[in-house]
Amino acid sequence: MPKFITSIRLQGANEKDYAVLSREMKKNSFNPVPETRKNAAGGSDSTFVFNTNSNKSLVDTTTLVSLAAATTGKKYSFTLFKEKSKLES
């Protein structure tokens, strides 16, 4: 079963927007990864990271992430990684 990790950033978002994003991601079997990053100014970065183990393809997983981020009504960007299994190495 592939493991996917995604990092999502919402533009001009507040805590309520990220709560909506988190709820939508959990509906699609994504789990939040506790992570706090520091930006160049020393403040915290508004990037949320989620992971999932699913039988979905990379394209299907990308679609789910995009739809979940779109529910916030904010502009967004994300990266998605598929973790290689030991059998794929």
Beta strands, then each sheet from edge to edge (+ up, - down):
strand 1: 3-10
strand 2: 31-33
strand 3: 47-53
strand 4: 76-83
sheet 1: 2+ 3- 1+ 4-
end
